[in-house]
Amino acid sequence: MPEILQYAFMQRALLAGIIIALLCPLIGIFIVLRRMSLIGDALSHVALSGVVAGILLKISPLIVTLIFSVTAALGIEKLRKRYEKYAELAISIIMSAGMAVAVILISLTKSINIDLFGYLFGNITTVLSQDLWLILLLGIVVMISVFLLYKELFYMSFDEEAAALAGIPTRAINVYFVILVAITITLSMRIVGILLISSLMILPVAASLQIAKSFKSVTILSIVFAQISVILGIIISYYFELASGGTIVLISVVILLTVLAVKNIINIRKINFK
């Protein structure tokens, strides 16, 4: 471990990873409870468009992707209101449009820049100093926002209509929440990769839901599982020269399977004991 910390790029990667491992489960909990798991996939497709656009325009892909993702998030929320009875259509429409734009932009490049693969699958060496500062700044904004809106988001996750009747500004909070999702996806793409970001939002939450007894414990366990996945994933990817995103998500899958297996064993023992 000390050997890893001798390198500046590994220091940046670990710091960025720790921040991302806080953000993803915090946002992921409400995504799962609100049955919006596909929104991560939709915005990640749009993020790919932003990355390619940034490479083509020779502008920071992180900044361009942030603009693309936030715009798409607002589009999803707008379309959800148009298709109230078929809200999932909004996510599918944006996902399709995002992928179409990405394919067209990629076709405009004479050859795919190698940096693009780092964004797709995660690459710890691509986290620059300016990226780390942006991740830190916007990460703080996301965490403070979730903390301040925690009760409202919790209420809306279980009954949005009742929350509206109780005086909670559900429309404004919905818009702000999807913007937070877009920001989280954009910040995570350097470490996890565009194609795997939604997995880090969902898997730690899925594992914690199996064993947690309260909403608070779900939050804490989700963050713990995400931290383990990201830190171990970065270390393993460094030593074995693997894609950081795939390694992180695979560890998340192992954690989920382990939790399920242990829970199953405990349940069997309880039955036998009775």
C-alpha positions in Angstrom: 0.0 0.0 0.0 2.7 2.6 0.8 4.3 1.9 -2.6 1.0 2.9 -4.3 0.9 6.2 -2.4 4.3 7.2 -3.7 2.8 8.0 -7.0 0.8 11.2 -7.5 -1.7 9.7 -9.9 -2.5 6.9 -7.4 -3.0 9.5 -4.7 -5.5 11.3 -6.9 -7.2 8.1 -7.9 -7.7 7.0 -4.3 -9.0 10.4 -3.2 -11.4 10.6 -6.2 -12.5 7.0 -5.5 -13.3 7.6 -1.9 -15.4 10.6 -2.8 -17.2 8.7 -5.6 -17.8 5.8 -3.2 -19.6 8.2 -0.9 -21.7 9.8 -3.7 -22.8 6.7 -5.7 -24.6 4.9 -2.8 -26.1 8.1 -1.4 -27.7 8.8 -4.8 -28.2 5.1 -5.5 -30.4 4.5 -2.5 -33.1 6.9 -3.7 -32.7 5.6 -7.3 -33.4 2.1 -6.2 -36.3 3.0 -3.9 -37.9 5.1 -6.6 -37.5 2.3 -9.1 -35.4 4.5 -11.4 -32.4 2.1 -11.8 -32.3 2.7 -15.5 -31.7 6.4 -15.2 -28.0 5.7 -14.6 -27.8 3.7 -17.8 -29.6 6.5 -19.7 -27.4 9.3 -18.5 -24.2 7.2 -18.9 -25.1 6.9 -22.6 -25.4 10.6 -22.8 -22.1 11.0 -20.9 -20.4 9.0 -23.7 -21.7 11.7 -26.1 -20.2 14.4 -23.9 -16.8 12.7 -23.7 -16.6 12.3 -27.5 -17.8 15.8 -28.0 -15.1 17.1 -25.6 -12.4 15.1 -27.4 -13.5 16.4 -30.8 -13.8 20.0 -29.6 -10.5 19.7 -27.6 -12.3 20.9 -24.5 -12.2 19.2 -21.1 -14.4 16.1 -21.5 -15.4 16.3 -17.9 -16.9 19.8 -18.4 -18.6 18.9 -21.6 -20.0 15.7 -20.2 -21.3 17.6 -17.2 -23.2 19.9 -19.5 -24.6 17.0 -21.6 -25.6 15.0 -18.6 -27.4 17.8 -16.7 -29.2 18.7 -19.9 -30.3 15.1 -20.4 -31.4 14.8 -16.8 -33.6 17.9 -17.2 -35.0 16.3 -20.4 -35.8 13.1 -18.6 -37.7 15.0 -15.9 -39.6 17.0 -18.6 -40.6 13.9 -20.5 -41.7 12.2 -17.3 -44.3 14.8 -16.9 -45.4 14.4 -20.5 -45.7 10.6 -20.1 -47.0 10.4 -16.6 -48.6 6.9 -17.1 -45.5 5.7 -19.0 -42.7 7.4 -17.1 -40.1 4.8 -18.1 -40.5 6.0 -21.7 -38.6 9.2 -20.8 -35.6 7.2 -19.7 -35.7 5.1 -22.9 -36.0 8.1 -25.2 -33.0 9.9 -23.6 -31.0 6.7 -23.6 -31.6 6.1 -27.3 -30.9 9.7 -28.2 -27.7 9.7 -26.2 -26.4 6.6 -27.8 -27.3 7.8 -31.3 -25.4 11.1 -30.7 -22.4 9.2 -29.3 -22.3 6.8 -32.4 -22.5 9.8 -34.8 -19.8 11.7 -33.0 -17.5 8.7 -32.8 -18.0 8.2 -36.6 -16.7 11.8 -37.1 -13.4 10.9 -35.5 -10.8 9.4 -37.9 -9.7 7.0 -35.2 -11.0 6.5 -31.7 -8.8 8.3 -29.2 -7.3 5.9 -26.7 -8.5 8.2 -23.9 -12.1 7.2 -24.9 -11.5 3.7 -23.6 -10.4 5.0 -20.3 -13.7 6.9 -20.0 -15.7 3.8 -21.1 -14.1 1.3 -18.7 -12.3 3.4 -16.1 -8.7 4.3 -15.9 -7.1 5.5 -12.7 -4.2 7.1 -14.5 -6.5 9.6 -16.2 -7.5 11.5 -13.0 -5.8 14.8 -13.3 -5.3 17.4 -10.6 -8.0 19.7 -12.0 -10.4 16.7 -12.2 -9.8 15.9 -8.6 -10.6 19.5 -7.5 -13.8 19.4 -9.6 -14.8 16.0 -8.1 -14.1 17.3 -4.6 -16.1 20.6 -5.2 -19.1 19.0 -6.8 -18.9 16.0 -4.5 -19.4 18.3 -1.5 -22.3 20.0 -3.3 -24.0 16.6 -3.9 -23.4 15.4 -0.3 -24.7 18.6 1.3 -27.7 18.5 -1.0 -28.6 15.0 0.0 -28.1 15.8 3.6 -30.4 18.9 3.4 -33.1 17.1 1.4 -32.8 13.7 3.1 -36.2 13.7 4.7 -38.0 15.0 1.6 -36.3 12.5 -0.7 -37.1 9.7 1.8 -40.8 10.7 1.9 -41.0 11.0 -1.9 -39.3 7.6 -2.4 -42.2 5.8 -0.8 -45.2 8.0 -1.7 -44.6 11.0 -3.9 -48.3 12.0 -4.1 -48.6 12.0 -0.3 -45.4 14.1 -0.1 -46.9 16.6 -2.5 -50.1 16.8 -0.4 -47.9 17.4 2.7 -46.5 20.5 1.1 -43.2 19.2 -0.2 -42.2 20.8 -3.5 -41.9 17.5 -5.3 -41.5 18.9 -8.8 -38.6 21.1 -7.9 -36.9 18.4 -5.8 -37.3 15.9 -8.7 -35.6 18.3 -11.0 -32.8 18.9 -8.6 -32.4 15.2 -7.8 -31.9 14.2 -11.5 -29.3 17.0 -11.7 -27.5 15.4 -8.7 -27.7 12.0 -10.5 -26.1 13.6 -13.6 -23.3 15.2 -11.6 -22.6 11.9 -9.8 -22.3 10.0 -13.1 -20.1 12.6 -14.6 -17.7 12.6 -11.7 -17.6 8.8 -11.5 -16.7 8.1 -15.1 -12.9 8.5 -14.7 -12.7 5.8 -12.0 -15.5 3.4 -12.8 -16.1 4.0 -16.5 -19.2 5.2 -18.3 -20.5 1.7 -19.0 -20.3 0.6 -15.4 -21.3 3.7 -13.3 -24.9 2.7 -12.7 -23.6 -0.7 -11.3 -21.7 1.1 -8.5 -24.9 3.0 -7.7 -27.1 -0.1 -7.5 -25.0 -3.1 -6.3 -23.9 -1.7 -2.9 -27.5 -0.7 -2.2 -28.8 -4.1 -3.3 -26.4 -5.8 -0.9 -27.2 -3.6 2.0 -31.0 -4.0 1.5 -30.6 -7.8 2.2 -29.2 -7.3 5.7 -30.1 -3.8 6.9 -32.9 -3.3 9.4 -33.5 0.4 8.8 -33.1 3.1 6.2 -30.2 4.6 8.1 -28.4 1.3 8.2 -29.0 0.8 4.5 -27.3 4.1 3.9 -24.3 3.3 6.1 -23.8 -0.2 4.8 -24.2 0.9 1.2 -21.4 3.4 1.7 -19.2 0.8 3.5 -19.7 -1.7 0.6 -19.0 1.0 -2.0 -15.8 2.1 -0.2 -14.5 -1.5 0.0 -15.3 -2.1 -3.7 -13.6 1.1 -4.9 -10.5 1.0 -2.7 -9.8 -2.7 -3.3 -10.7 -2.3 -7.0 -8.2 0.6 -7.5 -5.4 -1.3 -5.6 -6.0 -4.6 -7.5 -6.3 -2.8 -10.9 -3.0 -1.1 -10.2 -1.0 -4.3 -9.3 -2.6 -6.5 -12.0 -2.9 -3.8 -14.7 -6.7 -4.2 -15.0 -9.5 -1.8 -15.9 -10.4 -0.1 -12.7 -14.1 0.1 -13.5 -14.5 -3.6 -14.2 -12.5 -4.6 -11.1 -14.6 -2.3 -8.8 -17.9 -3.6 -10.1 -16.8 -7.2 -9.9 -15.9 -6.7 -6.3 -19.3 -5.2 -5.7 -20.9 -8.3 -7.3 -18.8 -10.6 -5.1 -19.9 -8.6 -2.0 -23.6 -9.0 -3.1 -23.2 -12.7 -3.7 -21.4 -13.2 -0.3 -24.2 -11.3 1.5 -26.8 -13.4 -0.2 -25.0 -16.7 0.5 -24.4 -15.8 4.2 -28.1 -14.7 4.6 -29.2 -18.0 3.0 -27.0 -20.1 5.4 -28.4 -18.2 8.4 -32.0 -18.7 7.2 -31.3 -22.5 6.7 -29.8 -22.8 10.2 -32.9 -21.0 11.7 -35.2 -23.4 10.0 -33.2 -26.4 11.1 -33.0 -25.1 14.6 -36.8 -24.7 14.8 
